[in-house]
Amino acid sequence: MQLEKPALFPEKKTFVWFTVVLASIICLRLFIEYHAYQSFVSKPFYYTYATVLNAYEKSKGGKRYQVLKLHSDEGFTFYTTSHVKDDFQNTRLRVQIFPSKSISFQAYLGTFYVKSRIKEQHSIPLTFKDKLLKKVAAQHENTALQSFYNAIFFATPLDKELRENIAMLGVSHLVALSGFHLGILWGLVYSLILLLYRPLQQRYFPYRHALFDVGITAMLLLGAYVWFVDFPPSLLRSYAMVLVGWMMLLFGVELLSFTFLSTIVFILVALFPSLLLSLSFGLSVAGVFYIFLLLQYTKIFKAWTISLLFIPVGIFMLMLPVVHGIFPVTSGYQLYSPLLSLLFIPFYPLVMILHLFGLGNMLDSVLLYLFDLPSFSKEMLLPAWIVGGYILLSLGAIWRKELFYLLLGAAFSYMVYLFLFV
């Protein structure tokens, strides 16, 4: 008989106190941020240095202008516009910005728009990341594919048209770097290091623990990667979960639990309060929540059935009401999402290897065919009160199997309605 692993918190009382302490820290951090916000919006103007993260053209009333996404030295990210026709890629600016009270506190914590004047403009030398972006892009003639691969490798923004096609395919989660990608990378990196480590361990240091040595090496490499792609919120959440999960494996503590998930979320929000307003962070947490929920009620089935059927199909179905509370785009091609998610698992490391050897264009024709499939879409946005009720039902399903079955029924009914009757 296998012994049950101890819980992360031996008593509920301990978890409650832990939650109270972190909630207090979050409130204190928000209080400090709010005072910084009030000071910011009360200024008539503000000078800062900022790096251009993205720049693209738009038109209004027959006039063309550029929209710039900037990251300031003070740490906030904002949008502004410029009628200058310069190329702002790989550029650092000194800008005079004009804050106003129309900028909400929520926008200040996330990404806001502010009027500005460019005072100085300096080209910055290409970084190692910029060179990699160019190397990947050079292997593809189609700009959409250049955008796609740089997005899944380096978390760069997608082209607008490609982003819309991917949304109609229901695979936006495959393009935005998240726990799905990090899980694949963890498995790949850990396995490769272990392959090299085993012979050395058996010959020179059999007393060493492979889970510790290989795990800490893999965590350092993945941490460097998360830093390299500028800490996308969903990837940051995933890295924290992998890191703490690895530590819990070392100590033999229960891993797949809602206590574990909520602990990670509280710690990250305490460290980075802006995550409270991050859509990608919220959706990634919701995705992990439904994975844990499915695992809780499908333990009696074989592992391959859970991995190939219950997880991809179940996550797609359970996430539909949540996603359609935010994004209205609906297309019948979204039904391919579970299959495409499974195919992405071997696809991701394969295209990494192909790009390393300069053969990244080998699957271009297949991808272009796939991206061109959806030609039209409908819009269906669920009311907030329905999404709120669905979330409460989801939380209740943690404790009651009857509510879990009710949740599945609600999600399945909505899926049928969405794709057959809308």
Secondary structure as UniProt FT lines:
FT   HELIX           12..41
FT   STRAND          46..60
FT   TURN            61..62
FT   STRAND          63..72
FT   TURN            73..74
FT   STRAND          77..82
FT   TURN            89..90
FT   STRAND          91..98
FT   TURN            101..102
FT   HELIX           105..109
FT   STRAND          111..113
FT   STRAND          115..123
FT   HELIX           128..137
FT   TURN            138..139
FT   HELIX           143..154
FT   HELIX           160..169
FT   HELIX           172..175
FT   HELIX           179..204
FT   TURN            206..207
FT   HELIX           210..228
FT   TURN            229..230
FT   HELIX           233..251
FT   HELIX           258..271
FT   HELIX           273..277
FT   HELIX           279..297
FT   TURN            299..300
FT   HELIX           303..305
FT   HELIX           306..310
FT   HELIX           311..323
FT   TURN            324..326
FT   STRAND          329..330
FT   HELIX           332..336
FT   HELIX           337..356
FT   TURN            357..358
FT   HELIX           360..363
FT   HELIX           364..372
FT   STRAND          378..379
FT   HELIX           384..396
FT   TURN            397..399
FT   HELIX           401..420
//
